[in-house]
Amino acid sequence: MRLIVEVRDYIAANQALIAGEPDPARRFAWTQESLLMTTRLAQAMAWALVRRAVHAGEMTAEEASAEPHRLGARELCLAQDDGQLERLPPYMRSLAERSRALYARVARLDDLLGAA
């Protein structure tokens, strides 16, 4: 949750700055990575909520393993950096890397639980 709030606050605080960025490549990189971070974190949160439902007895493990409840957008969220991160400020780069690392950890857990 802390990472979600951190990303939200960073994007909100810097949106006006990036809108005035004269370099279209930097503007694109910022927008692209903002969307990727949001997608990664939303997917991880949705997955965690499904696991919480299983733990609370509101859903069976079999239901949670069904495709609609598995971690989504893997190809997009785990894609290798295409060089866009270099165009970003260091703090945003850190947020992007942390969101990707979190998503990768959740993907490994999803694989383990989906195979069980």
NUVEXMI-906427 format. One record per residue (C-alpha): x, y, z; residue in three letters. Coordinates in steps of 0.02 Angstrom, whole numbers, padded with zeros to 5 digits, always signed. Layout:
BEGIN
XYZala...
//
This chain:
BEGIN
+00000+00000+00000met+00141+00119+00040arg+00210+00103-00136leu+00039+00137-00211ile+00022+00295-00108val+00200+00347-00148glu+00171+00327-00335val+00004+00418-00326arg+00078+00564-00231asp+00228+00576-00347tyr+00122+00576-00504ile+00000+00703-00432ala+00140+00819-00374ala+00234+00814-00539asn+00097+00810-00669gln+00104+00997-00703ala+00292+00992-00723leu+00289+00855-00851ile+00147+00939-00947ala+00265+01085-00975gly+00412+00975-01023glu+00476+01036-01192pro+00555+00867-01239asp+00418+00755-01311pro+00523+00598-01281ala+00535+00637-01095arg+00348+00677-01087arg+00310+00511-01172phe+00427+00415-01056ala+00347+00493-00904trp+00171+00455-00964thr+00216+00278-01017gln+00299+00236-00853glu+00159+00315-00752ser+00034+00201-00839leu+00146+00049-00816leu+00169+00082-00631met-00018+00106-00608thr-00055-00056-00702thr+00075-00157-00606arg+00013-00095-00438leu-00171-00114-00480ala-00142-00293-00538gln-00042-00335-00382ala-00175-00258-00269met-00316-00353-00357ala-00218-00515-00339trp-00188-00482-00154ala-00373-00450-00127leu-00416-00617-00209val-00290-00705-00095arg-00366-00615+00054arg-00539-00678+00002ala-00471-00856-00002val-00394-00835+00170his-00560-00766+00237ala-00657-00913+00164gly-00752-00802+00043glu-00678-00892-00108met-00602-01063-00134thr-00422-01088-00189ala-00490-01167-00348glu-00594-01013-00387glu-00443-00901-00354ala-00340-01006-00474ser-00463-00979-00616ala-00401-00864-00754glu-00509-00712-00711pro-00431-00707-00538his-00250-00736-00587arg-00123-00597-00602leu-00152-00508-00768gly-00054-00404-00893ala+00106-00503-00869arg+00179-00471-01040glu+00157-00284-01019leu+00207-00273-00836cys+00361-00383-00849leu+00426-00316-01014ala+00608-00265-01012gln+00649-00081-01004asp+00658-00010-01179asp+00772+00133-01128gly+00633+00248-01072gln+00684+00241-00889leu+00845+00334-00929glu+00740+00486-00976arg+00657+00494-00806leu+00710+00580-00646pro+00800+00464-00524pro+00656+00456-00399tyr+00530+00408-00533met+00653+00279-00599arg+00662+00207-00423ser+00472+00199-00411leu+00463+00112-00580ala+00595-00015-00531glu+00511-00048-00364arg+00340-00071-00445ser+00414-00194-00569arg+00503-00291-00430ala+00342-00301-00330leu+00244-00360-00482tyr+00379-00492-00519ala+00368-00558-00340arg+00178-00569-00351val+00194-00657-00520ala+00306-00789-00440arg+00180-00815-00300leu+00038-00825-00426asp+00134-00958-00521asp+00164-01058-00363leu-00016-01047-00305leu-00086-01077-00479gly+00014-01236-00496ala-00044-01303-00328ala
//
